[in-house]
Amino acid sequence: MCETHRRLHELMAVPGERILPVIRGAGIPVDLRDLGDEVMVAADLPGVESNDITIRLTGPGTLRITVRRREAA
């Protein structure tokens, strides 16, 4: 299991701890699913290309999703 999966799995395994303790920025709604050996994060981002999305585990219990928006041509 990669480090990111391991940390997300640990976060979801802690009884009584909220999965999303703080939502900052635009507050993109996400769905989280614990699939056993991995965690799936799904978000609706209409008009956004996958190469414009950065997902990082920045600390214990903190997943950062950054979206770069491009101006319409």
A tleap script that builds the chain and sets N, CA, C and O, in Angstrom:
source leaprc.protein.ff14SB
mol = sequence {
  NMET CYS GLU THR HIE ARG ARG LEU HIE GLU
  LEU MET ALA VAL PRO GLY GLU ARG ILE LEU
  PRO VAL ILE ARG GLY ALA GLY ILE PRO VAL
  ASP LEU ARG ASP LEU GLY ASP GLU VAL MET
  VAL ALA ALA ASP LEU PRO GLY VAL GLU SER
  ASN ASP ILE THR ILE ARG LEU THR GLY PRO
  GLY THR LEU ARG ILE THR VAL ARG ARG ARG
  GLU ALA CALA
}
set mol.1.N position { 0.864 -1.180 0.000 }
set mol.1.CA position { 0.000 0.000 0.000 }
set mol.1.C position { 0.902 1.233 0.000 }
set mol.1.O position { 1.832 1.324 0.802 }
set mol.2.N position { 0.630 2.177 -0.896 }
set mol.2.CA position { 1.458 3.380 -0.952 }
set mol.2.C position { 1.188 4.253 0.281 }
set mol.2.O position { 0.187 4.077 0.974 }
set mol.3.N position { 2.075 5.166 0.529 }
set mol.3.CA position { 1.985 6.023 1.721 }
set mol.3.C position { 0.672 6.805 1.770 }
set mol.3.O position { 0.065 6.924 2.834 }
set mol.4.N position { 0.228 7.337 0.631 }
set mol.4.CA position { -1.024 8.100 0.600 }
set mol.4.C position { -2.197 7.216 0.982 }
set mol.4.O position { -3.027 7.609 1.802 }
set mol.5.N position { -2.276 6.022 0.396 }
set mol.5.CA position { -3.364 5.102 0.730 }
set mol.5.C position { -3.312 4.710 2.200 }
set mol.5.O position { -4.344 4.636 2.868 }
set mol.6.N position { -2.096 4.456 2.705 }
set mol.6.CA position { -1.951 4.056 4.104 }
set mol.6.C position { -2.474 5.151 5.031 }
set mol.6.O position { -3.199 4.865 5.984 }
set mol.7.N position { -2.107 6.406 4.755 }
set mol.7.CA position { -2.546 7.508 5.621 }
set mol.7.C position { -4.052 7.725 5.548 }
set mol.7.O position { -4.699 7.948 6.571 }
set mol.8.N position { -4.615 7.659 4.336 }
set mol.8.CA position { -6.067 7.806 4.210 }
set mol.8.C position { -6.789 6.669 4.919 }
set mol.8.O position { -7.814 6.883 5.565 }
set mol.9.N position { -6.248 5.456 4.795 }
set mol.9.CA position { -6.852 4.307 5.464 }
set mol.9.C position { -6.814 4.493 6.984 }
set mol.9.O position { -7.794 4.198 7.669 }
set mol.10.N position { -5.699 4.975 7.508 }
set mol.10.CA position { -5.596 5.239 8.944 }
set mol.10.C position { -6.614 6.284 9.383 }
set mol.10.O position { -7.249 6.132 10.426 }
set mol.11.N position { -6.772 7.334 8.600 }
set mol.11.CA position { -7.727 8.390 8.928 }
set mol.11.C position { -9.137 7.827 9.017 }
set mol.11.O position { -9.878 8.146 9.947 }
set mol.12.N position { -9.507 6.998 8.062 }
set mol.12.CA position { -10.865 6.461 8.031 }
set mol.12.C position { -11.077 5.392 9.098 }
set mol.12.O position { -12.218 5.075 9.437 }
set mol.13.N position { -9.990 4.834 9.630 }
set mol.13.CA position { -10.105 3.762 10.609 }
set mol.13.C position { -10.242 4.272 12.041 }
set mol.13.O position { -10.516 3.483 12.945 }
set mol.14.N position { -10.059 5.561 12.267 }
set mol.14.CA position { -10.112 6.110 13.623 }
set mol.14.C position { -11.568 6.306 14.030 }
set mol.14.O position { -12.249 7.166 13.471 }
set mol.15.N position { -12.067 5.516 15.007 }
set mol.15.CA position { -13.466 5.647 15.419 }
set mol.15.C position { -13.757 7.027 15.995 }
set mol.15.O position { -12.974 7.566 16.777 }
set mol.16.N position { -14.881 7.583 15.601 }
set mol.16.CA position { -15.319 8.853 16.167 }
set mol.16.C position { -14.676 10.079 15.556 }
set mol.16.O position { -15.077 11.200 15.867 }
set mol.17.N position { -13.684 9.893 14.692 }
set mol.17.CA position { -13.030 11.051 14.080 }
set mol.17.C position { -13.745 11.399 12.785 }
set mol.17.O position { -14.083 10.518 11.993 }
set mol.18.N position { -13.969 12.666 12.580 }
set mol.18.CA position { -14.625 13.104 11.352 }
set mol.18.C position { -13.684 12.936 10.178 }
set mol.18.O position { -12.485 13.185 10.298 }
set mol.19.N position { -14.216 12.517 9.051 }
set mol.19.CA position { -13.391 12.317 7.866 }
set mol.19.C position { -12.928 13.646 7.298 }
set mol.19.O position { -11.776 13.770 6.882 }
set mol.20.N position { -13.800 14.637 7.272 }
set mol.20.CA position { -13.440 15.950 6.747 }
set mol.20.C position { -13.568 16.989 7.853 }
set mol.20.O position { -14.580 17.687 7.921 }
set mol.21.N position { -12.561 17.107 8.723 }
set mol.21.CA position { -12.685 18.023 9.847 }
set mol.21.C position { -12.772 19.481 9.427 }
set mol.21.O position { -13.438 20.268 10.099 }
set mol.22.N position { -12.124 19.862 8.341 }
set mol.22.CA position { -12.133 21.251 7.899 }
set mol.22.C position { -12.200 21.274 6.378 }
set mol.22.O position { -11.444 20.578 5.699 }
set mol.23.N position { -13.113 22.082 5.855 }
set mol.23.CA position { -13.158 22.294 4.411 }
set mol.23.C position { -12.852 23.761 4.183 }
set mol.23.O position { -13.554 24.636 4.690 }
set mol.24.N position { -11.803 24.029 3.420 }
set mol.24.CA position { -11.387 25.402 3.157 }
set mol.24.C position { -11.498 25.698 1.670 }
set mol.24.O position { -11.658 24.784 0.861 }
set mol.25.N position { -11.414 26.944 1.319 }
set mol.25.CA position { -11.447 27.326 -0.089 }
set mol.25.C position { -12.855 27.244 -0.633 }
set mol.25.O position { -13.810 27.663 0.021 }
set mol.26.N position { -12.979 26.707 -1.826 }
set mol.26.CA position { -14.271 26.654 -2.506 }
set mol.26.C position { -15.205 25.630 -1.887 }
set mol.26.O position { -16.409 25.668 -2.141 }
set mol.27.N position { -14.683 24.721 -1.087 }
set mol.27.CA position { -15.531 23.716 -0.463 }
set mol.27.C position { -16.145 22.764 -1.472 }
set mol.27.O position { -17.363 22.582 -1.495 }
set mol.28.N position { -15.318 22.158 -2.303 }
set mol.28.CA position { -15.790 21.214 -3.306 }
set mol.28.C position { -16.385 20.001 -2.595 }
set mol.28.O position { -15.688 19.350 -1.817 }
set mol.29.N position { -17.666 19.680 -2.844 }
set mol.29.CA position { -18.242 18.485 -2.225 }
set mol.29.C position { -17.596 17.229 -2.806 }
set mol.29.O position { -17.425 17.119 -4.020 }
set mol.30.N position { -17.243 16.294 -1.946 }
set mol.30.CA position { -16.632 15.044 -2.393 }
set mol.30.C position { -17.334 13.856 -1.752 }
set mol.30.O position { -17.927 13.968 -0.679 }
set mol.31.N position { -17.256 12.729 -2.426 }
set mol.31.CA position { -17.701 11.456 -1.873 }
set mol.31.C position { -16.460 10.641 -1.578 }
set mol.31.O position { -15.563 10.546 -2.415 }
set mol.32.N position { -16.401 10.045 -0.381 }
set mol.32.CA position { -15.283 9.188 0.002 }
set mol.32.C position { -15.789 7.770 0.174 }
set mol.32.O position { -16.839 7.544 0.777 }
set mol.33.N position { -15.033 6.808 -0.362 }
set mol.33.CA position { -15.376 5.400 -0.188 }
set mol.33.C position { -14.145 4.641 0.267 }
set mol.33.O position { -13.081 4.735 -0.344 }
set mol.34.N position { -14.300 3.892 1.340 }
set mol.34.CA position { -13.230 3.024 1.819 }
set mol.34.C position { -13.388 1.693 1.108 }
set mol.34.O position { -14.360 0.977 1.345 }
set mol.35.N position { -12.449 1.354 0.243 }
set mol.35.CA position { -12.511 0.121 -0.532 }
set mol.35.C position { -11.618 -0.957 0.062 }
set mol.35.O position { -11.244 -1.906 -0.627 }
set mol.36.N position { -11.281 -0.816 1.318 }
set mol.36.CA position { -10.440 -1.805 1.986 }
set mol.36.C position { -8.976 -1.425 1.914 }
set mol.36.O position { -8.418 -0.895 2.875 }
set mol.37.N position { -8.345 -1.697 0.768 }
set mol.37.CA position { -6.922 -1.389 0.641 }
set mol.37.C position { -6.667 -0.049 -0.034 }
set mol.37.O position { -5.518 0.315 -0.283 }
set mol.38.N position { -7.739 0.687 -0.332 }
set mol.38.CA position { -7.588 2.021 -0.898 }
set mol.38.C position { -8.819 2.858 -0.581 }
set mol.38.O position { -9.865 2.334 -0.199 }
set mol.39.N position { -8.676 4.160 -0.746 }
set mol.39.CA position { -9.782 5.090 -0.531 }
set mol.39.C position { -10.048 5.790 -1.856 }
set mol.39.O position { -9.126 6.296 -2.496 }
set mol.40.N position { -11.321 5.819 -2.266 }
set mol.40.CA position { -11.679 6.494 -3.502 }
set mol.40.C position { -12.317 7.831 -3.160 }
set mol.40.O position { -13.233 7.902 -2.341 }
set mol.41.N position { -11.826 8.889 -3.791 }
set mol.41.CA position { -12.369 10.230 -3.629 }
set mol.41.C position { -12.974 10.628 -4.968 }
set mol.41.O position { -12.286 10.616 -5.989 }
set mol.42.N position { -14.264 10.983 -4.969 }
set mol.42.CA position { -14.939 11.393 -6.205 }
set mol.42.C position { -15.512 12.788 -6.019 }
set mol.42.O position { -16.096 13.099 -4.981 }
set mol.43.N position { -15.339 13.624 -7.035 }
set mol.43.CA position { -15.862 14.992 -6.993 }
set mol.43.C position { -16.348 15.370 -8.382 }
set mol.43.O position { -15.723 15.022 -9.383 }
set mol.44.N position { -17.461 16.081 -8.440 }
set mol.44.CA position { -17.965 16.612 -9.702 }
set mol.44.C position { -17.229 17.906 -10.012 }
set mol.44.O position { -17.331 18.876 -9.261 }
set mol.45.N position { -16.501 17.924 -11.098 }
set mol.45.CA position { -15.748 19.114 -11.501 }
set mol.45.C position { -16.007 19.372 -12.984 }
set mol.45.O position { -15.121 19.154 -13.811 }
set mol.46.N position { -17.206 19.831 -13.330 }
set mol.46.CA position { -17.539 20.030 -14.741 }
set mol.46.C position { -16.620 21.043 -15.416 }
set mol.46.O position { -16.314 22.099 -14.863 }
set mol.47.N position { -16.188 20.691 -16.624 }
set mol.47.CA position { -15.340 21.583 -17.401 }
set mol.47.C position { -13.878 21.572 -17.007 }
set mol.47.O position { -13.097 22.361 -17.538 }
set mol.48.N position { -13.481 20.692 -16.082 }
set mol.48.CA position { -12.095 20.634 -15.613 }
set mol.48.C position { -11.433 19.388 -16.193 }
set mol.48.O position { -11.985 18.291 -16.113 }
set mol.49.N position { -10.252 19.560 -16.773 }
set mol.49.CA position { -9.483 18.439 -17.311 }
set mol.49.C position { -8.710 17.770 -16.171 }
set mol.49.O position { -8.301 18.436 -15.220 }
set mol.50.N position { -8.513 16.455 -16.271 }
set mol.50.CA position { -7.831 15.721 -15.203 }
set mol.50.C position { -6.411 16.227 -14.960 }
set mol.50.O position { -5.927 16.169 -13.830 }
set mol.51.N position { -5.731 16.725 -16.003 }
set mol.51.CA position { -4.366 17.226 -15.796 }
set mol.51.C position { -4.345 18.593 -15.110 }
set mol.51.O position { -3.267 19.119 -14.831 }
set mol.52.N position { -5.503 19.173 -14.836 }
set mol.52.CA position { -5.596 20.436 -14.100 }
set mol.52.C position { -5.942 20.216 -12.627 }
set mol.52.O position { -6.221 21.174 -11.905 }
set mol.53.N position { -5.925 18.959 -12.180 }
set mol.53.CA position { -6.266 18.613 -10.799 }
set mol.53.C position { -5.024 18.070 -10.106 }
set mol.53.O position { -4.331 17.205 -10.640 }
set mol.54.N position { -4.752 18.583 -8.915 }
set mol.54.CA position { -3.665 18.078 -8.081 }
set mol.54.C position { -4.270 17.591 -6.776 }
set mol.54.O position { -5.039 18.307 -6.135 }
set mol.55.N position { -3.920 16.363 -6.381 }
set mol.55.CA position { -4.410 15.790 -5.124 }
set mol.55.C position { -3.193 15.427 -4.291 }
set mol.55.O position { -2.322 14.676 -4.730 }
set mol.56.N position { -3.145 15.980 -3.062 }
set mol.56.CA position { -2.008 15.713 -2.179 }
set mol.56.C position { -2.490 15.455 -0.763 }
set mol.56.O position { -3.448 16.070 -0.296 }
set mol.57.N position { -1.820 14.544 -0.094 }
set mol.57.CA position { -2.012 14.336 1.330 }
set mol.57.C position { -0.979 15.217 2.006 }
set mol.57.O position { 0.214 14.919 1.968 }
set mol.58.N position { -1.438 16.320 2.636 }
set mol.58.CA position { -0.505 17.326 3.146 }
set mol.58.C position { -0.182 17.169 4.622 }
set mol.58.O position { 0.683 17.876 5.140 }
set mol.59.N position { -0.842 16.277 5.295 }
set mol.59.CA position { -0.587 16.040 6.710 }
set mol.59.C position { -1.574 15.020 7.220 }
set mol.59.O position { -2.457 14.589 6.478 }
set mol.60.N position { -1.444 14.627 8.464 }
set mol.60.CA position { -2.381 13.657 9.021 }
set mol.60.C position { -3.818 14.181 8.934 }
set mol.60.O position { -4.147 15.210 9.525 }
set mol.61.N position { -4.655 13.476 8.204 }
set mol.61.CA position { -6.057 13.864 8.110 }
set mol.61.C position { -6.343 15.009 7.167 }
set mol.61.O position { -7.446 15.555 7.188 }
set mol.62.N position { -5.368 15.398 6.322 }
set mol.62.CA position { -5.575 16.529 5.426 }
set mol.62.C position { -5.303 16.122 3.985 }
set mol.62.O position { -4.169 15.824 3.609 }
set mol.63.N position { -6.366 16.115 3.188 }
set mol.63.CA position { -6.258 15.840 1.762 }
set mol.63.C position { -6.542 17.144 1.038 }
set mol.63.O position { -7.593 17.751 1.245 }
set mol.64.N position { -5.625 17.580 0.198 }
set mol.64.CA position { -5.799 18.847 -0.518 }
set mol.64.C position { -6.051 18.553 -1.994 }
set mol.64.O position { -5.256 17.884 -2.655 }
set mol.65.N position { -7.177 19.069 -2.495 }
set mol.65.CA position { -7.507 18.969 -3.913 }
set mol.65.C position { -7.430 20.377 -4.479 }
set mol.65.O position { -8.167 21.268 -4.055 }
set mol.66.N position { -6.536 20.572 -5.437 }
set mol.66.CA position { -6.356 21.874 -6.062 }
set mol.66.C position { -6.759 21.768 -7.525 }
set mol.66.O position { -6.340 20.848 -8.229 }
set mol.67.N position { -7.576 22.716 -7.978 }
set mol.67.CA position { -8.038 22.721 -9.362 }
set mol.67.C position { -7.572 24.009 -10.026 }
set mol.67.O position { -7.810 25.105 -9.520 }
set mol.68.N position { -6.908 23.861 -11.159 }
set mol.68.CA position { -6.487 25.026 -11.937 }
set mol.68.C position { -7.549 25.266 -13.007 }
set mol.68.O position { -7.798 24.412 -13.858 }
set mol.69.N position { -8.160 26.423 -12.950 }
set mol.69.CA position { -9.193 26.762 -13.940 }
set mol.69.C position { -8.559 27.559 -15.065 }
set mol.69.O position { -7.758 28.466 -14.840 }
set mol.70.N position { -8.936 27.201 -16.266 }
set mol.70.CA position { -8.435 27.910 -17.445 }
set mol.70.C position { -9.527 28.816 -17.972 }
set mol.70.O position { -10.711 28.485 -17.916 }
set mol.71.N position { -9.118 29.953 -18.480 }
set mol.71.CA position { -10.069 30.891 -19.075 }
set mol.71.C position { -10.603 30.312 -20.374 }
set mol.71.O position { -9.864 29.683 -21.131 }
set mol.72.N position { -11.897 30.526 -20.633 }
set mol.72.CA position { -12.487 30.063 -21.891 }
set mol.72.C position { -11.886 30.844 -23.054 }
set mol.72.O position { -11.645 32.048 -22.957 }
set mol.73.N position { -11.649 30.137 -24.151 }
set mol.73.CA position { -11.033 30.781 -25.328 }
set mol.73.C position { -12.029 31.615 -26.095 }
set mol.73.O position { -11.678 32.221 -27.107 }
savepdb mol mol.pdb
quit
